[in-house]
Amino acid sequence: MSQMSFSDLEYAGELKRSRRERFLAEMQHIVPCSGLLKLIEPYYPRLTVVASPIL
């Protein structure tokens, strides 16, 4: 293993973010997920398990 240069150290912690990660980060900034869930929750059906599954 060779010694790391200053430029290697500078970019070692930075990973290139994908389009999806950038999109999700921007959407989280614009519309926080918790706020969106609060709006949807009254209309979202609750799932209840009536019987245990047969294994």
Protein Blocks (a to p, Z undefined) as FASTA:
>chain_A
ZZddfklmmmmmpccddfklmmmmmmmmmmgfklmmmmmmmmpccdddfbdcdZZ
